[in-house]
Amino acid sequence: MENKLDVLTKRLYEEGVDKANQEAEKIIAQAKEKAAKLLKLKKRFLKKIKNKKKLRIKKSLRKKVTIKKTLLQKEMRRKMMARKKPRFITQ
């Protein structure tokens, strides 16, 4: 009788351990899937941020270039005006 109880107890224990291991494997697999999804989302997010930074830098560079361009144009106009000889009207 004790032998049968020991066998049944052992079998129940092993089944419980097996079931727990299977559930643990499922949980681990789900966690790995979630981790992979999070990494993909992180990469996309970082890529967006990087693109936004690039756009911001490009815009600021364009502003700087246009400012320099307008300053150069003004300077060139001033020089051209300084070179022109004044015309006098004679009667």
N, CA, C and O atoms as CSV, one atom per row, in Angstrom:
chain,resi,resn,atom,element,x,y,z
A,1,MET,N,N,0.805,-1.176,0.000
A,1,MET,CA,C,0.000,0.000,0.000
A,1,MET,C,C,0.863,1.261,0.000
A,1,MET,O,O,0.614,2.206,-0.748
A,2,GLU,N,N,1.866,1.248,0.844
A,2,GLU,CA,C,2.769,2.383,0.878
A,2,GLU,C,C,3.459,2.557,-0.459
A,2,GLU,O,O,3.701,3.678,-0.907
A,3,ASN,N,N,3.771,1.442,-1.088
A,3,ASN,CA,C,4.435,1.471,-2.372
A,3,ASN,C,C,3.548,2.158,-3.414
A,3,ASN,O,O,4.026,2.982,-4.194
A,4,LYS,N,N,2.256,1.816,-3.425
A,4,LYS,CA,C,1.335,2.431,-4.372
A,4,LYS,C,C,1.191,3.924,-4.091
A,4,LYS,O,O,1.143,4.723,-5.026
A,5,LEU,N,N,1.122,4.306,-2.834
A,5,LEU,CA,C,1.037,5.712,-2.475
A,5,LEU,C,C,2.281,6.475,-2.921
A,5,LEU,O,O,2.195,7.584,-3.447
A,6,ASP,N,N,3.432,5.857,-2.698
A,6,ASP,CA,C,4.682,6.480,-3.132
A,6,ASP,C,C,4.705,6.664,-4.646
A,6,ASP,O,O,5.110,7.715,-5.142
A,7,VAL,N,N,4.270,5.644,-5.375
A,7,VAL,CA,C,4.254,5.702,-6.839
A,7,VAL,C,C,3.298,6.793,-7.305
A,7,VAL,O,O,3.639,7.593,-8.176
A,8,LEU,N,N,2.085,6.826,-6.718
A,8,LEU,CA,C,1.111,7.852,-7.092
A,8,LEU,C,C,1.613,9.247,-6.746
A,8,LEU,O,O,1.473,10.178,-7.539
A,9,THR,N,N,2.186,9.388,-5.582
A,9,THR,CA,C,2.726,10.679,-5.171
A,9,THR,C,C,3.831,11.125,-6.108
A,9,THR,O,O,3.886,12.286,-6.514
A,10,LYS,N,N,4.710,10.194,-6.448
A,10,LYS,CA,C,5.822,10.497,-7.341
A,10,LYS,C,C,5.291,10.902,-8.718
A,10,LYS,O,O,5.779,11.859,-9.319
A,11,ARG,N,N,4.284,10.165,-9.216
A,11,ARG,CA,C,3.711,10.452,-10.526
A,11,ARG,C,C,3.053,11.844,-10.523
A,11,ARG,O,O,3.246,12.628,-11.452
A,12,LEU,N,N,2.284,12.136,-9.481
A,12,LEU,CA,C,1.652,13.456,-9.373
A,12,LEU,C,C,2.694,14.567,-9.322
A,12,LEU,O,O,2.543,15.610,-9.959
A,13,TYR,N,N,3.736,14.328,-8.566
A,13,TYR,CA,C,4.808,15.304,-8.458
A,13,TYR,C,C,5.451,15.550,-9.820
A,13,TYR,O,O,5.649,16.697,-10.222
A,14,GLU,N,N,5.778,14.465,-10.530
A,14,GLU,CA,C,6.424,14.578,-11.844
A,14,GLU,C,C,5.510,15.269,-12.852
A,14,GLU,O,O,5.964,16.086,-13.653
A,15,GLU,N,N,4.203,14.931,-12.807
A,15,GLU,CA,C,3.261,15.580,-13.714
A,15,GLU,C,C,3.166,17.080,-13.414
A,15,GLU,O,O,3.107,17.910,-14.322
A,16,GLY,N,N,3.153,17.393,-12.150
A,16,GLY,CA,C,3.110,18.805,-11.759
A,16,GLY,C,C,4.352,19.545,-12.208
A,16,GLY,O,O,4.270,20.667,-12.708
A,17,VAL,N,N,5.505,18.913,-12.030
A,17,VAL,CA,C,6.763,19.534,-12.445
A,17,VAL,C,C,6.788,19.700,-13.959
A,17,VAL,O,O,7.199,20.745,-14.463
A,18,ASP,N,N,6.342,18.658,-14.696
A,18,ASP,CA,C,6.302,18.746,-16.154
A,18,ASP,C,C,5.379,19.875,-16.615
A,18,ASP,O,O,5.726,20.662,-17.495
A,19,LYS,N,N,4.210,19.933,-16.007
A,19,LYS,CA,C,3.257,20.975,-16.361
A,19,LYS,C,C,3.837,22.362,-16.068
A,19,LYS,O,O,3.698,23.283,-16.872
A,20,ALA,N,N,4.470,22.497,-14.940
A,20,ALA,CA,C,5.081,23.778,-14.569
A,20,ALA,C,C,6.191,24.149,-15.548
A,20,ALA,O,O,6.316,25.311,-15.933
A,21,ASN,N,N,6.997,23.165,-15.952
A,21,ASN,CA,C,8.064,23.424,-16.925
A,21,ASN,C,C,7.485,23.867,-18.272
A,21,ASN,O,O,8.006,24.779,-18.914
A,22,GLN,N,N,6.391,23.202,-18.692
A,22,GLN,CA,C,5.761,23.580,-19.953
A,22,GLN,C,C,5.233,25.016,-19.890
A,22,GLN,O,O,5.413,25.791,-20.828
A,23,GLU,N,N,4.590,25.358,-18.791
A,23,GLU,CA,C,4.077,26.715,-18.641
A,23,GLU,C,C,5.219,27.729,-18.601
A,23,GLU,O,O,5.130,28.824,-19.156
A,24,ALA,N,N,6.288,27.328,-17.929
A,24,ALA,CA,C,7.458,28.216,-17.871
A,24,ALA,C,C,8.016,28.446,-19.267
A,24,ALA,O,O,8.374,29.574,-19.605
A,25,GLU,N,N,8.097,27.406,-20.081
A,25,GLU,CA,C,8.594,27.549,-21.452
A,25,GLU,C,C,7.690,28.455,-22.271
A,25,GLU,O,O,8.171,29.270,-23.058
A,26,LYS,N,N,6.357,28.314,-22.088
A,26,LYS,CA,C,5.417,29.189,-22.792
A,26,LYS,C,C,5.631,30.642,-22.399
A,26,LYS,O,O,5.672,31.535,-23.246
A,27,ILE,N,N,5.765,30.858,-21.102
A,27,ILE,CA,C,5.953,32.221,-20.600
A,27,ILE,C,C,7.247,32.808,-21.141
A,27,ILE,O,O,7.291,33.972,-21.541
A,28,ILE,N,N,8.294,32.002,-21.151
A,28,ILE,CA,C,9.587,32.469,-21.663
A,28,ILE,C,C,9.483,32.798,-23.148
A,28,ILE,O,O,10.022,33.810,-23.597
A,29,ALA,N,N,8.793,31.948,-23.916
A,29,ALA,CA,C,8.625,32.194,-25.349
A,29,ALA,C,C,7.849,33.490,-25.588
A,29,ALA,O,O,8.209,34.285,-26.456
A,30,GLN,N,N,6.778,33.696,-24.809
A,30,GLN,CA,C,6.001,34.926,-24.940
A,30,GLN,C,C,6.846,36.148,-24.585
A,30,GLN,O,O,6.759,37.185,-25.243
A,31,ALA,N,N,7.647,36.021,-23.558
A,31,ALA,CA,C,8.509,37.135,-23.143
A,31,ALA,C,C,9.528,37.458,-24.231
A,31,ALA,O,O,9.814,38.626,-24.495
A,32,LYS,N,N,10.074,36.419,-24.859
A,32,LYS,CA,C,11.038,36.647,-25.944
A,32,LYS,C,C,10.368,37.335,-27.125
A,32,LYS,O,O,10.960,38.221,-27.741
A,33,GLU,N,N,9.127,36.933,-27.449
A,33,GLU,CA,C,8.393,37.578,-28.534
A,33,GLU,C,C,8.157,39.056,-28.219
A,33,GLU,O,O,8.367,39.925,-29.064
A,34,LYS,N,N,7.719,39.320,-26.995
A,34,LYS,CA,C,7.480,40.707,-26.596
A,34,LYS,C,C,8.764,41.524,-26.642
A,34,LYS,O,O,8.764,42.682,-27.058
A,35,ALA,N,N,9.855,40.905,-26.208
A,35,ALA,CA,C,11.147,41.602,-26.223
A,35,ALA,C,C,11.550,41.934,-27.662
A,35,ALA,O,O,12.046,43.027,-27.936
A,36,ALA,N,N,11.333,40.985,-28.580
A,36,ALA,CA,C,11.666,41.227,-29.980
A,36,ALA,C,C,10.810,42.362,-30.552
A,36,ALA,O,O,11.313,43.218,-31.280
A,37,LYS,N,N,9.520,42.363,-30.220
A,37,LYS,CA,C,8.644,43.437,-30.685
A,37,LYS,C,C,9.082,44.785,-30.127
A,37,LYS,O,O,9.099,45.790,-30.838
A,38,LEU,N,N,9.434,44.792,-28.850
A,38,LEU,CA,C,9.888,46.044,-28.231
A,38,LEU,C,C,11.172,46.553,-28.880
A,38,LEU,O,O,11.337,47.756,-29.079
A,39,LEU,N,N,12.077,45.634,-29.209
A,39,LEU,CA,C,13.319,46.045,-29.872
A,39,LEU,C,C,13.031,46.645,-31.243
A,39,LEU,O,O,13.647,47.635,-31.636
A,40,LYS,N,N,12.083,46.036,-31.975
A,40,LYS,CA,C,11.712,46.591,-33.281
A,40,LYS,C,C,11.136,47.990,-33.125
A,40,LYS,O,O,11.491,48.910,-33.861
A,41,LEU,N,N,10.231,48.135,-32.141
A,41,LEU,CA,C,9.640,49.444,-31.901
A,41,LEU,C,C,10.699,50.464,-31.500
A,41,LEU,O,O,10.659,51.620,-31.922
A,42,LYS,N,N,11.643,50.019,-30.684
A,42,LYS,CA,C,12.718,50.920,-30.244
A,42,LYS,C,C,13.536,51.377,-31.445
A,42,LYS,O,O,13.862,52.557,-31.570
A,43,LYS,N,N,13.869,50.431,-32.333
A,43,LYS,CA,C,14.650,50.791,-33.520
A,43,LYS,C,C,13.899,51.780,-34.395
A,43,LYS,O,O,14.478,52.747,-34.890
A,44,ARG,N,N,12.593,51.532,-34.587
A,44,ARG,CA,C,11.785,52.462,-35.389
A,44,ARG,C,C,11.762,53.845,-34.747
A,44,ARG,O,O,11.929,54.863,-35.419
A,45,PHE,N,N,11.554,53.859,-33.438
A,45,PHE,CA,C,11.496,55.125,-32.717
A,45,PHE,C,C,12.810,55.887,-32.836
A,45,PHE,O,O,12.820,57.090,-33.098
A,46,LEU,N,N,13.920,55.176,-32.642
A,46,LEU,CA,C,15.234,55.824,-32.748
A,46,LEU,C,C,15.481,56.330,-34.166
A,46,LEU,O,O,16.075,57.390,-34.366
A,47,LYS,N,N,15.018,55.559,-35.143
A,47,LYS,CA,C,15.177,55.972,-36.530
A,47,LYS,C,C,14.399,57.260,-36.793
A,47,LYS,O,O,14.894,58.167,-37.462
A,48,LYS,N,N,13.162,57.333,-36.254
A,48,LYS,CA,C,12.363,58.543,-36.424
A,48,LYS,C,C,13.040,59.739,-35.778
A,48,LYS,O,O,13.106,60.823,-36.357
A,49,ILE,N,N,13.543,59.522,-34.567
A,49,ILE,CA,C,14.223,60.616,-33.864
A,49,ILE,C,C,15.436,61.080,-34.666
A,49,ILE,O,O,15.680,62.278,-34.810
A,50,LYS,N,N,16.186,60.117,-35.183
A,50,LYS,CA,C,17.383,60.438,-35.958
A,50,LYS,C,C,17.005,61.244,-37.199
A,50,LYS,O,O,17.661,62.231,-37.530
A,51,ASN,N,N,15.937,60.813,-37.887
A,51,ASN,CA,C,15.485,61.536,-39.071
A,51,ASN,C,C,15.029,62.939,-38.723
A,51,ASN,O,O,15.294,63.883,-39.467
A,52,LYS,N,N,14.342,63.083,-37.593
A,52,LYS,CA,C,13.898,64.413,-37.171
A,52,LYS,C,C,15.090,65.314,-36.882
A,52,LYS,O,O,15.086,66.493,-37.233
A,53,LYS,N,N,16.112,64.750,-36.237
A,53,LYS,CA,C,17.313,65.541,-35.956
A,53,LYS,C,C,17.968,65.982,-37.257
A,53,LYS,O,O,18.388,67.131,-37.393
A,54,LYS,N,N,18.052,65.050,-38.224
A,54,LYS,CA,C,18.653,65.391,-39.516
A,54,LYS,C,C,17.875,66.513,-40.187
A,54,LYS,O,O,18.463,67.459,-40.711
A,55,LEU,N,N,16.546,66.403,-40.168
A,55,LEU,CA,C,15.719,67.443,-40.775
A,55,LEU,C,C,15.924,68.784,-40.087
A,55,LEU,O,O,16.026,69.818,-40.747
A,56,ARG,N,N,15.984,68.763,-38.757
A,56,ARG,CA,C,16.195,69.991,-38.005
A,56,ARG,C,C,17.541,70.611,-38.357
A,56,ARG,O,O,17.651,71.826,-38.518
A,57,ILE,N,N,18.560,69.773,-38.473
A,57,ILE,CA,C,19.899,70.271,-38.828
A,57,ILE,C,C,19.887,70.846,-40.234
A,57,ILE,O,O,20.464,71.905,-40.483
A,58,LYS,N,N,19.219,70.137,-41.166
A,58,LYS,CA,C,19.154,70.634,-42.539
A,58,LYS,C,C,18.453,71.983,-42.599
A,58,LYS,O,O,18.897,72.893,-43.299
A,59,LYS,N,N,17.344,72.108,-41.854
A,59,LYS,CA,C,16.615,73.366,-41.852
A,59,LYS,C,C,17.473,74.497,-41.301
A,59,LYS,O,O,17.497,75.596,-41.854
A,60,SER,N,N,18.179,74.217,-40.207
A,60,SER,CA,C,19.016,75.271,-39.621
A,60,SER,C,C,20.160,75.633,-40.567
A,60,SER,O,O,20.543,76.800,-40.663
A,61,LEU,N,N,20.704,74.639,-41.263
A,61,LEU,CA,C,21.765,74.935,-42.227
A,61,LEU,C,C,21.225,75.772,-43.382
A,61,LEU,O,O,21.877,76.706,-43.848
A,62,ARG,N,N,20.012,75.418,-43.840
A,62,ARG,CA,C,19.403,76.203,-44.917
A,62,ARG,C,C,19.199,77.642,-44.479
A,62,ARG,O,O,19.451,78.570,-45.247
A,63,LYS,N,N,18.743,77.830,-43.248
A,63,LYS,CA,C,18.550,79.178,-42.735
A,63,LYS,C,C,19.869,79.942,-42.734
A,63,LYS,O,O,19.941,81.090,-43.173
A,64,LYS,N,N,20.913,79.280,-42.232
A,64,LYS,CA,C,22.225,79.930,-42.174
A,64,LYS,C,C,22.706,80.300,-43.568
A,64,LYS,O,O,23.245,81.386,-43.782
A,65,VAL,N,N,22.507,79.388,-44.517
A,65,VAL,CA,C,22.954,79.640,-45.883
A,65,VAL,C,C,22.171,80.794,-46.486
A,65,VAL,O,O,22.756,81.669,-47.126
A,66,THR,N,N,20.867,80.812,-46.296
A,66,THR,CA,C,20.077,81.907,-46.860
A,66,THR,C,C,20.439,83.235,-46.218
A,66,THR,O,O,20.473,84.262,-46.895
A,67,ILE,N,N,20.711,83.224,-44.912
A,67,ILE,CA,C,21.119,84.456,-44.239
A,67,ILE,C,C,22.435,84.950,-44.816
A,67,ILE,O,O,22.581,86.134,-45.117
A,68,LYS,N,N,23.393,84.045,-44.969
A,68,LYS,CA,C,24.688,84.442,-45.536
A,68,LYS,C,C,24.520,84.931,-46.965
A,68,LYS,O,O,25.161,85.891,-47.393
A,69,LYS,N,N,23.652,84.255,-47.688
A,69,LYS,CA,C,23.415,84.632,-49.081
A,69,LYS,C,C,22.836,86.039,-49.168
A,69,LYS,O,O,23.287,86.856,-49.971
A,70,THR,N,N,21.845,86.315,-48.345
A,70,THR,CA,C,21.257,87.657,-48.366
A,70,THR,C,C,22.267,88.717,-47.918
A,70,THR,O,O,22.301,89.815,-48.473
A,71,LEU,N,N,23.075,88.394,-46.929
A,71,LEU,CA,C,24.106,89.352,-46.502
A,71,LEU,C,C,25.101,89.624,-47.619
A,71,LEU,O,O,25.498,90.766,-47.846
A,72,LEU,N,N,25.499,88.567,-48.314
A,72,LEU,CA,C,26.425,88.745,-49.438
A,72,LEU,C,C,25.780,89.569,-50.551
A,72,LEU,O,O,26.429,90.423,-51.154
A,73,GLN,N,N,24.510,89.311,-50.817
A,73,GLN,CA,C,23.821,90.074,-51.851
A,73,GLN,C,C,23.753,91.551,-51.482
A,73,GLN,O,O,23.984,92.415,-52.328
A,74,LYS,N,N,23.437,91.842,-50.222
A,74,LYS,CA,C,23.392,93.234,-49.775
A,74,LYS,C,C,24.758,93.894,-49.918
A,74,LYS,O,O,24.877,95.037,-50.359
A,75,GLU,N,N,25.783,93.143,-49.533
A,75,GLU,CA,C,27.146,93.677,-49.639
A,75,GLU,C,C,27.518,93.941,-51.090
A,75,GLU,O,O,28.134,94.960,-51.399
A,76,MET,N,N,27.153,93.042,-51.966
A,76,MET,CA,C,27.451,93.220,-53.388
A,76,MET,C,C,26.695,94.435,-53.944
A,76,MET,O,O,27.248,95.189,-54.744
A,77,ARG,N,N,25.457,94.625,-53.533
A,77,ARG,CA,C,24.696,95.795,-53.977
A,77,ARG,C,C,25.362,97.083,-53.518
A,77,ARG,O,O,25.475,98.047,-54.275
A,78,ARG,N,N,25.801,97.080,-52.258
A,78,ARG,CA,C,26.483,98.265,-51.734
A,78,ARG,C,C,27.740,98.570,-52.544
A,78,ARG,O,O,28.013,99.721,-52.881
A,79,LYS,N,N,28.497,97.519,-52.850
A,79,LYS,CA,C,29.730,97.719,-53.625
A,79,LYS,C,C,29.414,98.223,-55.020
A,79,LYS,O,O,30.107,99.088,-55.556
A,80,MET,N,N,28.354,97.667,-55.603
A,80,MET,CA,C,27.977,98.097,-56.952
A,80,MET,C,C,27.529,99.562,-56.940
A,80,MET,O,O,27.850,100.330,-57.847
A,81,MET,N,N,26.789,99.930,-55.905
A,81,MET,CA,C,26.337,101.318,-55.795
A,81,MET,C,C,27.521,102.254,-55.575
A,81,MET,O,O,27.524,103.383,-56.066
A,82,ALA,N,N,28.508,101.793,-54.852
A,82,ALA,CA,C,29.687,102.621,-54.593
A,82,ALA,C,C,30.502,102.801,-55.869
A,82,ALA,O,O,31.141,103.841,-56.035
A,83,ARG,N,N,30.502,101.841,-56.761
A,83,ARG,CA,C,31.269,101.912,-58.006
A,83,ARG,C,C,30.617,102.841,-59.023
A,83,ARG,O,O,31.302,103.490,-59.814
A,84,LYS,N,N,29.306,102.898,-58.996
A,84,LYS,CA,C,28.609,103.722,-59.988
A,84,LYS,C,C,28.996,105.181,-59.792
A,84,LYS,O,O,29.085,105.698,-58.679
A,85,LYS,N,N,29.216,105.800,-60.920
A,85,LYS,CA,C,29.552,107.222,-60.869
A,85,LYS,C,C,28.252,108.015,-60.867
A,85,LYS,O,O,27.311,107.690,-61.592
A,86,PRO,N,N,28.214,109.011,-60.081
A,86,PRO,CA,C,26.992,109.831,-60.068
A,86,PRO,C,C,26.819,110.562,-61.383
A,86,PRO,O,O,27.794,111.054,-61.950
A,87,ARG,N,N,25.620,110.640,-61.868
A,87,ARG,CA,C,25.332,111.355,-63.116
A,87,ARG,C,C,24.831,112.758,-62.771
A,87,ARG,O,O,23.965,112.953,-61.919
A,88,PHE,N,N,25.397,113.682,-63.450
A,88,PHE,CA,C,24.964,115.056,-63.240
A,88,PHE,C,C,24.155,115.499,-64.440
A,88,PHE,O,O,24.506,115.229,-65.589
A,89,ILE,N,N,23.109,116.159,-64.160
A,89,ILE,CA,C,22.265,116.654,-65.244
A,89,ILE,C,C,22.753,118.061,-65.591
A,89,ILE,O,O,22.811,118.945,-64.736
A,90,THR,N,N,23.095,118.241,-66.842
A,90,THR,CA,C,23.569,119.551,-67.276
A,90,THR,C,C,22.540,120.174,-68.221
A,90,THR,O,O,21.934,119.470,-69.028
A,91,GLN,N,N,22.345,121.460,-68.126
A,91,GLN,CA,C,21.399,122.137,-68.995
A,91,GLN,C,C,22.065,123.171,-69.812
A,91,GLN,O,O,21.412,123.845,-70.608
